[in-house]
Amino acid sequence: MCFVYLIGLRVLIFRLLSVTSLVLITGCNQVSVKSESLESPIAVNKTVEANKKIEPKELKTAIEPDVLYTLLTAEIAGQRGQYDIALEGYLIAARKTKDSKFAERAVMIAMYTKDSGKTSEALSLWLKQDPKNQTARKIATLLAIRSGNKTVALEHLNAMLAFDSDAFESVLLELAAVLEKEEKVSDISEALDFLLVQHPDRAEIYFVQSLLAIQQKNKDIAELKINKAIHLKPEWDKALIFQAQIAIFAGDLNKAKLLLTQAAIKHPNNTKINKMLAQVLLKSEHYKEALDVYHKIVFNNPNDVESQFAEGLVYLQLNQDGQAESIFKRLEGQSEWKYQAYFYLGKIKEKQGHIKTALLQYDQVTEGPFHFDAAISAISLLQKEGQIDEASIRLAYLQEKFPKQKIRLLLIQAELFSHQKKYDKSFDILTKALAEYPDQKEFLYARALIADHLNKLDIVESDLKKVLAVDPDNAQALNAIGYSLLNKPERYSDAEKYLKKALDLSPNEAVIIDSYGWLQFKLGNVPSALSYLQQAYEKQKENEIAAHITEVLWASGKKDEAERFFNRVFRESPADEYLKAVEKRLFKGTN
């Protein structure tokens, strides 16, 4: 059993489509993005924010000489780090003039120096001189919520809603972003509840409350609030998308699919809705339906290269390699996508058995996120072709270039030795690795498999039990430990316990079905054993499974059938160790 797990196609699909991942909605992104107008006063840079100069041309000639002198003194004090003097100077200028920028500067410095009294005074002046200023109102709202003064917070929220209702949603999201980091989400939620009493028809308030509820992992409240938002604005695409996202977060892909399908009917040309629908269809393994959606997206947006690339990946998943290859060849000319295209063209050529061409494609991936994966794929291909020296040279290069991938590269190095049947060297590498990473599951699992080759059954069991101690539902580990115990008749009951659980967790995994079938054979349940083994072979035509089927057929008296089946498989893989062992034991080398 190979223990190096290269990234599978389905995983790569979702990694590559991160731009259109299941969290597409701009509102969600806004919640987590820093709000410059709210964050900068809090974490202001000393030399940039507190000392930001007012240029002489901004000092209008109408300013009294004494005020001008005060401002210049404040500027110099700020440059010297004397923020208390600078703050007082700007406050004096703000009191004596009607220019709000002096009050604004005073607010910024006061917040930086954490002088709450001066902050309040300067903010009051700023709002008096420029009552419609959204930044001033946001800061005032933020300070009011922090201090628990919901009446004042409500006053400022109402003012912002009155002055610029179109921007109110983004205002709420900015406030939510800051308060979330301060773990005060419940405070803004409560303030919004008060606001809804006065404005029960504002869908954006319900929308933001739904976002906040999801952040607090309260799905029921999130659903309630988003449903109210959609009731008020049935065609609001952003709310429809987030409604589907809530279903996704809850793990209900069928509901998400239904909601997005309905949303796509309302907004047939909405790219965000259609891309999310395609993602949900992919995640639920409805590949043909997902492909139809991507066809529609590309038809409406011929320049959407990302969706074209997604089409290629789905074609690969459907084993329609010709269509996938055609798309990736077109994308070779796109600078942003050429390396991904090279990688998947390599995969296609490898699948077709064109080894040299596959290697050439992998070697063209010289940078970008797929550089490492392409290099690993090339090493794996060289290993399969028996070019161990070249694979080892490439592996040594990768170990120098990608030190952060140390764990994965050590596993590959151990696999290379295992492929050469140098199990002692492989075992030593993994043992040294475990000395550095004692709880690393991949190392434990890999060493257990190597230990099995070396007949170190005590280590097999102990390593796999360590894996299961931290990951009790690891179907691969359960299968491995159960299968290893089939060499000990007195442990069959333990083997059955492990293998039954593995099968319950992964009922469609061919290797696990094979192990369970082999257990049935060991227990004397020959018809049941043959049924499980044939199921496994239908799913995955592996030689080890074929060897098991041959043995069971032979033991059940169907020797002619066993020989015919074996000969067919053996002609395709005459060097396979499992088949050669069966040939020697049953057919005495006559094949």
Secondary structure, DSSP 8 states (H G I E B T S, - for coil): --------HHHHHHHHTGGGSS---HHHHHHHS--HHHHTTTS--IIIIIT----GGGS-TTS-HHHHHHHHHHHHHHHTT-HHHHHHHHHHHHHHS--HHHHHHHHHHHHHTT-HHHHHHHHHHHHHH-TT-HHHHHHHHHHHHHTT-HHHHHHHHHHHHHH-GGGHHHHHHHHHHHHHHTT-HHHHHHHHHHHHHH-TT-HHHHHHHHHHHHHTT-HHHHHHHHHHHHHH-TT-HHHHHHHHHHHHHTT-HHHHHHHHHHHHHHSTT-HHHHHHHHHHHHHTT-HHHHHHHHHHHHHH-TT-HHHHHHHHHHHHHTT-HHHHHHHHHHHTT-TTTHHHHHHHHHHHHHHHT-HHHHHHHHHT--SSTTHHHHHHHHHHHHHHTT-HHHHHHHHHHHHHH-GGGHHHHHHHHHHHHHHTT-HHHHHHHHHHHHHHSTT-HHHHHHHHHHHHHTT-HHHHHHHHHHHHHH-TT-HHHHHHHHHHGGG-GGGHHHHHHHHHHHHHH-TT-HHHHHHHHHHHHHTT-HHHHHHHHHHHHHH---HHHHHHHHHHHHHTT-HHHHHHHHHHHHHH-TT-HHHHHHIIIIITT--
